[in-house]
């Protein structure tokens, strides 16, 4: 388990760096930086909106006397997606956006 995590902590940043360098060669430095910033801002606003929606659904389920297990799981995935979106890079942004889109969760 430790070896797999160590591999991921090394492989993901290397893949992100390689993708950013290639994208920088194609688009240029400033457009690449702009793309990373825009995806971060869009991701943060989407995570915030999704988080508020999940919070309201959790409150509704609790008011109805039901345990909001599905909503709690969605909330956890939204939190993870938001955290992943805060890390700079396009691969992690894609993963983060996937966690924020309800059908892909």
ABEGO torsion letter per residue (X at the ends): XAAAAAAAAAAAAAAAAAAAAAAAAAAEAAAAAAAAAAAAAAAAAAAAAAAAAAAAAAAAAAAAGBBBAAAAAAAAAAAAAAAAAABBEAAAAAAAAAAABAAAX
